[in-house]
Amino acid sequence: MYNGDNYISRNKLLSGYQLAKLHTFEAAARHGSFAMAADELSLSPSAVSHRISALEEELGFKLFERFHRKVVLTADGQRVFWALKSSLEFINQEILEIKNQELSGTLTIYSRPSIAQCWLVPRLADFSRLHPQIELNIITGNENINLHGYGIDLTLYFDEKSPERLAIHPLMDEFMLPVCSPEYAEQHGLVGNPANLSRCRLLHDRQAWGFDSDTDEWSCWARHAGVSLEACQLSMGFDRSDLAIIAAMNHAGIAMGRKNLVSKRLARNELVAPFAGLEVKCEQRYYMATLPNRACPKIQAFIDWAQEMAAEME
């Protein structure tokens, strides 16, 4: 039975005065025993029972059902226990972030889809191993995102012109080279014979470095490689470079590949580059962009890691 006015007790809120009692309640709820809580807290079982009873009286409802050798949380007690547990987890996370100098928490990255698919995502296990407390969110798209107000910490682009008013962090250069399946190269007699491209379907990224790049990738490569594409009649366009590569792996044609994005597939012989020595350096390059005033430790950790990964490919 609870003393005092029922209305007042049921509308009384917690204060710092109850913290010691909440500590006792958390231990008792976790163990399901006043005696075990007493051992943990270096109190007597009667002192634990007294604190819990006092807390129940102040709150205006029962926290435990008492039995001969055990105690069980009531429905109300379970709600308080889970709220207390969640609060402690939140406090612990805040403490961890402070101790790790912000090398924890969420880091949101916006990337061009092909870079994410073929280069970034396959390497993320290494970043997570080095920084297990940083939770990555990867978002992809072809638009140039406005970093102000979108919750994006860092962007990963492939472009010739860097966005203005952002901090730019170089990543790596890129090279273009035609790639196809080994079967397609053999069927069309492509190895060492770029003139035979006239027999092929050209696969390309229509948004390679703009919203309507169309066949600019192929034109740029042909111009620098000294190859004529005038007799080429067949083509197939995509809005992502990796989709053109997947089509090439499945014998749909020959794609304009980006060396850094197809290197593993070339090594596994899923793709071949039939024109040895005819790779062309892109005018565009990969880079990361951040807001100038967002140089926090977790962003810098990702930048350093990405640049190290890119350096290993040189």
NUBAZA-42156 format. One record per residue (C-alpha): x, y, z. Coordinates in Angstrom, 1 decimal, padded with zeros to 4 digits. Each point is the difference from the previous one (the first is absolute). Example, Ala and Ser with C-alpha at 12.3 -4.5 7.8 and 13.67 -1.06 7.14 Angstrom:
BEGIN
R       c1       c2       c3
R    012.3   -004.5    007.8
R    001.4    003.4   -000.7
***
This chain:
BEGIN
R       c1       c2       c3
R    000.0    000.0    000.0
R    001.3    003.4   -000.9
R   -000.1    003.0    002.3
R   -001.0    003.6   -001.0
R   -002.3    001.4   -002.5
R   -000.5   -002.4   -002.9
R   -000.2    002.7   -002.6
R    003.2    001.7    001.2
R    002.0   -003.3    000.1
R   -001.1   -001.0   -003.5
R    001.0    003.3   -001.5
R    003.3    000.4    001.7
R    003.0    000.0   -002.4
R    003.4   -001.4    000.6
R    002.8    002.2    001.2
R    003.7   -000.3    000.9
R   -001.1   -001.0    003.4
R   -001.1   -003.4   -001.3
R    003.2   -000.9   -001.9
R    001.4   -002.3    002.8
R   -003.3   -001.8    000.2
R   -000.1   -000.4   -003.8
R    003.5   -001.5    000.1
R   -001.3   -002.5    002.6
R   -003.1   -000.7   -002.1
R    002.1   -000.6   -003.2
R    002.2   -002.5    001.8
R   -003.0   -001.8    001.6
R   -001.9   -000.1   -003.4
R    003.1   -001.3   -001.8
R    000.6   -002.8    002.5
R   -003.7   -000.7    000.8
R    001.1   -000.2    003.7
R    000.4    002.4    002.8
R    002.7   -002.2    001.6
R    002.1    000.0   -003.2
R   -000.4    003.7   -000.4
R    001.1    000.5    003.6
R    003.2   -002.0   -000.6
R    000.8    002.1   -003.1
R   -000.7    003.3    001.8
R    001.6   -001.0    003.4
R   -003.3    000.5    001.7
R   -002.2   -002.2    002.2
R   -003.1   -001.6   -001.7
R   -002.2    001.9    002.4
R    001.7    003.3   -001.0
R   -000.7   -000.8   -003.7
R   -003.6   -000.9    000.8
R   -000.4    003.2    002.0
R    001.3    002.1   -002.9
R   -002.3   -001.7   -002.5
R   -003.0    000.5    002.2
R    000.8    003.7    000.5
R    000.4    000.4   -003.8
R   -003.4   -001.8   -000.6
R   -001.6    002.3    002.6
R    001.4    003.1   -001.7
R   -001.0   -001.1   -003.5
R   -003.5   -001.1    001.0
R    000.1   -003.6   -001.5
R    001.6   -003.3    000.6
R    003.2   -001.0   -001.7
R    000.3   -003.6    001.2
R   -002.2   -002.9    001.0
R    001.6   -001.6    003.1
R    000.2   -003.7    000.4
R    001.7   -002.2    002.6
R    003.4   -000.4   -001.7
R   -000.3    002.4   -003.0
R   -001.4    003.2   -001.3
R   -001.6    000.6   -003.4
R   -000.5    003.3   -001.8
R   -003.5    001.2   -000.4
R   -001.1    001.3   -003.4
R    000.7    003.6    001.2
R    003.3   -001.2    001.4
R    001.0   -001.4   -003.3
R   -000.8    003.3   -001.7
R    002.2    001.9    002.5
R    002.8   -002.6   -000.3
R    000.2    000.2   -003.8
R   -000.2    003.8    000.0
R    002.8    000.1    002.6
R    002.0   -002.6   -002.1
R   -000.4    002.1   -003.2
R    001.1    003.1    001.9
R    003.1   -001.6    001.3
R    000.9   -001.3   -003.5
R   -000.4    003.5   -001.4
R    002.2    001.5    002.8
R    002.6   -002.7   -000.6
R    000.0    000.8   -003.8
R    000.5    003.7    000.8
R    002.9   -000.9    002.3
R    001.5   -002.3   -002.6
R   -000.1    002.7   -002.7
R    001.7    002.5    002.4
R    002.7   -002.6    000.8
R    000.5   -000.8   -003.6
R    000.2    003.7   -001.0
R   -003.1   -000.5   -002.2
R    001.5   -003.1   -001.8
R   -003.4   -001.5    000.4
R   -003.6    000.7   -001.0
R   -001.5    000.3   -003.5
R    001.9    001.1   -003.1
R   -002.2    000.5   -003.1
R    001.7   -000.2   -003.4
R   -001.6    000.9   -003.3
R    001.7   -001.6   -003.0
R   -000.4   -000.5   -003.7
R   -001.6   -003.4   -000.4
R    002.7   -001.6   -002.1
R    002.8    001.1    002.4
R   -002.0   -001.4    003.0
R   -000.8   -003.3   -001.7
R    003.4   -000.8   -001.6
R    002.6    001.8    002.3
R   -001.3    001.2    003.3
R   -002.4   -002.7    001.3
R    002.4   -002.9   -000.6
R    002.5    001.7    002.3
R   -002.2    001.1    002.8
R    000.7   -003.1    002.2
R    003.6    001.4    000.4
R   -001.3    003.4    001.2
R   -002.4   -001.7    002.4
R    002.8   -002.1    001.4
R    002.1    003.1    000.6
R   -002.9    002.1    001.4
R   -002.6   -002.3    001.4
R   -001.8    002.8    001.8
R   -000.8    002.0   -003.1
R   -003.3   -001.0   -001.6
R    000.0    000.7   -003.8
R   -003.0    001.0   -002.0
R    000.6   -000.2   -003.8
R   -002.4    001.9   -002.3
R    000.5    000.0   -003.8
R   -001.2    002.2   -002.8
R    001.1    001.9   -003.1
R   -001.0    003.5    001.2
R    002.5    002.5    001.6
R   -001.4    000.2    003.5
R   -000.2    003.2    002.0
R    001.8   -001.0    003.2
R   -001.7    002.8    002.0
R   -003.0   -001.5    001.9
R   -000.1   -003.5   -001.6
R    001.8   -001.8    002.8
R    002.8   -001.1   -002.4
R    003.5    000.1    001.5
R    002.0   -000.8   -003.1
R   -000.5   -000.5   -003.7
R    002.0   -002.1   -002.4
R   -000.1    001.2   -003.6
R    001.6   -000.7   -003.5
R    000.1    003.3   -001.8
R    002.2    002.5   -001.8
R   -001.2    003.1    001.9
R   -000.1    000.0    003.8
R   -003.0    001.6    001.7
R    000.6    003.5    001.3
R    000.1    001.0    003.7
R    000.8   -003.5    001.1
R    003.2   -001.6    001.4
R    001.3   -002.3   -002.7
R    002.1   -003.1    000.9
R    001.6   -001.7   -003.1
R   -000.4   -003.8   -000.2
R    001.4   -001.5   -003.2
R    000.3    000.5   -003.8
R   -001.8   -002.3   -002.4
R    000.7   -001.6   -003.4
R   -002.4   -001.1   -002.7
R    000.3   -003.3   -001.8
R   -002.5   -002.1   -002.0
R   -000.9   -003.3    001.7
R   -002.2   -003.0   -000.8
R   -000.4   -003.6    000.8
R    002.6   -002.4   -001.3
R   -002.7   -001.7   -002.1
R   -001.0    003.2   -001.6
R    003.6    001.0   -000.8
R    000.5   -003.4   -001.7
R   -003.3    000.1   -001.9
R    000.7    003.4   -001.5
R    003.8   -000.4   -000.5
R    000.7    003.0    002.3
R    003.4   -000.9    001.5
R    002.5    002.5   -001.5
R   -002.5    001.1   -002.7
R   -001.8    003.2    001.0
R   -001.2    000.3   -003.6
R   -002.4   -002.9    000.8
R   -002.0    002.3    002.3
R   -002.2    000.6   -003.0
R   -001.4   -003.4    000.5
R   -000.9    000.6    003.7
R   -002.6    001.6    002.2
R    001.6    002.8    002.0
R   -001.2    000.2    003.6
R    000.4    003.3    001.9
R   -001.0    002.1    003.0
R   -002.2    002.8   -001.2
R    000.6    001.9    003.3
R    003.8   -000.5    000.2
R    000.7    003.6    000.8
R   -003.3    001.7   -000.6
R   -003.7   -000.7   -000.3
R    000.2   -000.6   -003.8
R    003.6   -001.1   -000.8
R   -001.4   -002.5   -002.5
R    002.9   -001.6   -001.9
R    002.6    002.6    001.2
R    002.0   -002.7    001.8
R    000.5   -001.9   -003.2
R    000.7    003.2   -002.0
R    002.6    001.2    002.5
R    001.8   -003.4    000.0
R   -000.1   -000.3   -003.8
R    001.4    003.5   -000.5
R    003.0   -000.6    002.4
R    000.6   -003.6   -001.1
R   -000.1    000.9   -003.7
R   -002.9   -002.4   -000.8
R   -002.9    000.8   -002.4
R   -003.5   -000.9    001.2
R   -001.8    001.3   -003.2
R   -001.0   -003.5   -001.1
R   -001.5   -000.9    003.4
R   -003.7   -000.1   -000.3
R   -001.2   -001.9    003.2
R    000.0    001.4    003.5
R   -001.7   -000.4    003.4
R   -000.1    002.7    002.7
R   -000.3   -000.2    003.8
R   -000.2    002.6    002.8
R    002.8   -001.8    001.9
R    003.4   -001.3   -001.1
R   -000.3   -003.2    002.0
R   -003.2   -001.0   -001.9
R    001.9    000.3   -003.3
R    002.7   -002.2    001.5
R   -002.5   -002.6    001.2
R   -001.5    000.0   -003.5
R    003.4   -000.5   -001.5
R    000.7   -002.9    002.4
R   -003.2   -001.6   -001.4
R    001.1    000.3   -003.7
R   -002.3    002.9   -000.9
R    002.9    002.0   -001.6
R    003.2    001.8    000.9
R    000.0    002.6    002.7
R    002.1    003.1    000.7
R    001.5   -001.1    003.3
R    001.7    002.0    002.7
R    003.1   -001.7    001.0
R   -000.3    000.5    003.8
R   -003.6   -001.4   -000.1
R    000.7   -003.1   -002.2
R    003.5   -001.0    001.2
R   -001.2   -002.9    002.1
R   -002.3   -001.3   -002.7
R    002.9    000.1   -002.5
R    002.2   -001.9    002.5
R   -002.7   -002.7    000.3
R   -000.3   -000.2   -003.8
R   -003.7    000.9    000.3
R    000.9    002.8   -002.4
R    002.9    000.6   -002.5
R    001.5    003.2   -001.4
R    000.5   -001.1   -003.6
R    002.0    003.1   -001.1
R    003.3   -000.1    001.9
R    001.7    003.4    000.4
R   -003.1    002.0   -001.0
R   -001.1    001.2    003.5
R   -000.6    003.7    000.2
R    000.3    002.2    003.1
R   -003.3    001.7    000.8
R   -000.2    003.8    000.4
R   -002.4   -000.8    002.9
R    001.3   -001.3    003.3
R   -001.5   -001.4    003.2
R   -000.1    002.3    003.0
R   -001.8    000.4    003.3
R   -001.7    003.2    001.1
R   -001.0    001.3    003.5
R   -001.2    003.2    001.5
R    003.0    002.2    000.9
R   -001.0    000.1    003.7
R   -000.7   -003.7    000.4
R    003.5   -001.3    000.5
R   -001.0   -002.2    003.0
R    002.1   -003.1    000.9
R   -002.3   -002.6   -001.5
R   -000.2    001.8   -003.4
R    003.8    000.4    000.0
R    000.3   -003.7    000.9
R   -002.0   -001.0   -003.1
R    001.9    002.4   -002.2
R    003.4   -001.3    001.1
R   -001.2   -003.6   -000.4
R   -001.4    000.5   -003.5
R    003.1    001.8   -001.2
R    002.1   -002.9    001.4
R   -002.2   -002.5   -001.9
R    000.4    002.0   -003.2
R    003.8    000.3    000.4
R    000.2   -003.8    000.2
R   -001.4   -000.2   -003.6
R    002.7    002.2   -001.5
***
